[in-house]
Structures are given as C-alpha cells and as structure tokens.
Amino acid sequence: MISRARTFSWAEPGTNIEKVIGLDGLQQLRAMIDGEVPRPPIMDLMDFEGFEAEFGRVAVTMRAQEFHYNPLGGVHGGVIATLLDTAAACSVHSTLKVGELYTSLDLTTKFLRPVTVDSGLLRCEGRVLNRGRRTALAQAELTDQAGKLVAHATSTCLIMPA
C-alpha cells in the first residue's frame, strides 16, 4: 500500500474582522477574495481553488482529489454537499445588508452522477431564488470539468440582525 500525506494551513478565523464589520455581504465576500481578510478554514481543508461573487450569485471551484474519496473510490457525498452548501449559502451572504447575519436552515441535495479524480475541476454555482426580510431560498448546481451536472441542491437560510 502506498502511503500518502497532506498538510495544509489556515489563518485564524476572525482575523481582521474589524475590516468587514461595516461592510455589506457582497463587500465582505470581495474582501475575502481580495485577501484583505482570510478565507474560512473549510476552504483550505477542502482545497477550494477559486471563488467568485456578485450580488445574488457565487461560484466556487475545487479539483476532485483522492483525499476527497469515500471507501468505494468516489468523492464523498459530504464533500459534494459542502460545495453545494457553500455556493448556495454564500449566494445569500452576498445579499446581506450591513448589520445582517444568516444561517442555513436546510440543504436538500440530489446526487446525479459519480464524481472521481477523472471529473477534474468541479464548479459549483449558487444563486438566490427568493430573498425576503427573514428568509432566503437559494439553489446550487455542481458541474464537472466537462460541464456535466453531477449534483444540485436547494437551501433555505434564516436572515437575522447582528
């Protein structure tokens, strides 16, 4: 058996938080993209490669790798769900006003085809379908490098004052 190892590092969560307190959600995401504040540790743990944000839409990319595998030799469903949750929830984050927070209430996921290292660079795009005063509904679609839809999800988020 060949032994493999992986090492990664991350910035302490909340570092430079004072830089984002007075920003709206999209500005907060852009501060992360621009490196003004560290990205969440989960992005380093999963080895996310790219992140894009505009109002009501977010895209995240990640290359399918062996360390994402389940015992049967495919990318674990929890990894796929994490990508879908990130894209859907962050699309809601991009609509937050200054002084608003949010949390996910649910995530309904459908797995359509297997994902392996041969799937290449995965792209997950989330968008807000409906944004009210207290809740938002978002959806996310995950495609492989060939552009095939491999999974999708919907998520409801609760919006709260800070």
C-alpha positions in Angstrom: 0.0 0.0 0.0 1.3 3.4 -0.9 1.1 6.0 1.9 0.0 9.5 1.1 0.2 12.6 3.2 -1.4 16.0 3.0 -0.5 19.1 5.0 -2.4 22.5 5.0 -2.5 25.6 7.0 -5.1 28.3 7.6 -5.5 31.7 9.1 -7.2 32.1 12.5 -10.9 32.7 11.9 -11.9 36.3 12.7 -8.5 37.8 11.8 -9.0 41.4 10.6 -12.8 41.1 11.4 -12.8 44.8 12.1 -12.3 45.3 8.3 -15.6 43.7 7.4 -17.9 44.9 10.3 -19.2 47.9 8.4 -19.5 46.2 5.0 -22.5 44.5 3.4 -22.3 40.8 2.5 -21.0 41.2 -1.0 -18.3 43.6 0.1 -17.3 41.1 2.8 -17.0 38.3 0.3 -15.0 40.5 -2.0 -12.7 41.4 0.9 -12.1 37.7 1.3 -11.5 37.2 -2.4 -9.0 40.2 -2.5 -7.1 38.7 0.5 -8.0 41.6 2.9 -9.4 39.1 5.3 -8.6 35.3 5.4 -10.9 32.9 3.8 -12.8 30.4 6.1 -10.6 27.4 7.1 -13.0 24.9 5.4 -11.9 26.3 2.1 -8.3 25.3 2.9 -9.3 22.0 4.4 -11.2 21.0 1.2 -8.6 22.7 -1.1 -11.0 25.1 -2.9 -9.3 26.7 -5.8 -11.5 29.6 -6.9 -14.2 31.8 -5.5 -16.3 34.4 -7.4 -19.1 36.6 -6.0 -21.6 39.1 -7.4 -24.9 40.1 -5.9 -27.1 37.0 -5.5 -24.6 34.7 -7.2 -21.5 32.8 -6.1 -19.3 30.3 -7.8 -16.6 28.1 -6.1 -14.2 25.7 -7.8 -12.4 22.6 -6.4 -10.4 19.9 -8.1 -11.7 16.4 -7.3 -8.8 14.7 -5.5 -8.1 11.3 -3.8 -8.3 12.8 -0.3 -11.9 13.6 -1.0 -12.7 9.9 -1.6 -15.1 7.6 0.3 -14.2 3.9 0.8 -15.7 3.0 -2.6 -13.4 5.2 -4.6 -15.5 8.2 -5.4 -15.7 11.7 -3.9 -17.6 11.5 -0.6 -21.2 12.9 -0.6 -20.3 15.1 2.3 -17.6 16.8 0.2 -20.2 17.4 -2.6 -22.7 18.6 -0.1 -20.1 21.0 1.3 -19.6 22.5 -2.1 -23.3 22.9 -2.7 -23.9 24.4 0.8 -21.0 26.8 0.3 -22.3 28.1 -3.1 -26.0 28.3 -2.0 -25.3 29.9 1.4 -22.7 32.3 0.1 -25.1 33.5 -2.6 -27.4 34.5 0.2 -24.4 36.1 2.1 -23.9 38.3 -1.0 -27.3 39.9 -0.5 -26.8 40.8 3.2 -27.1 44.4 4.3 -24.7 45.9 6.8 -25.7 44.5 10.2 -27.3 41.3 8.9 -26.2 37.7 9.6 -27.6 34.5 8.3 -27.5 30.7 8.9 -28.6 27.8 6.9 -31.9 26.2 7.9 -31.8 23.3 5.5 -30.0 21.8 2.5 -31.7 19.4 0.1 -29.2 17.6 -2.1 -29.6 15.4 -5.2 -26.6 13.4 -6.4 -26.9 12.7 -10.1 -23.6 11.0 -11.2 -20.4 9.8 -9.5 -17.5 12.2 -9.0 -13.9 10.9 -9.2 -10.5 12.4 -9.9 -11.3 12.0 -13.6 -14.1 14.6 -13.1 -11.4 17.2 -12.9 -12.1 20.8 -11.8 -15.6 21.0 -10.3 -17.5 24.2 -10.5 -20.4 24.9 -8.1 -22.6 27.9 -8.8 -25.2 29.1 -6.3 -27.8 31.8 -6.8 -30.6 33.3 -4.7 -34.0 32.4 -6.0 -36.0 34.5 -3.5 -34.8 36.9 -0.8 -37.3 38.1 1.8 -36.8 40.1 5.0 -36.2 37.0 7.2 -35.5 34.1 4.9 -33.9 33.4 1.5 -34.2 30.5 -0.8 -31.1 29.6 -2.9 -30.0 26.8 -5.2 -26.7 25.5 -6.3 -25.5 23.3 -9.3 -22.3 21.4 -9.4 -20.7 20.5 -12.7 -17.6 18.6 -13.6 -14.8 19.8 -15.9 -16.8 18.5 -19.0 -19.7 20.7 -17.9 -22.0 17.7 -16.9 -24.3 18.4 -14.0 -23.3 16.0 -11.2 -25.4 17.3 -8.2 -27.7 20.1 -7.3 -29.3 21.4 -4.1 -31.6 24.0 -2.6 -31.2 25.7 0.7 -33.2 27.9 2.9 -31.4 30.5 5.0 -32.5 32.5 8.0 -31.6 36.2 8.0 -31.1 37.9 11.4 -29.9 41.2 12.7 -26.3 41.1 14.1 
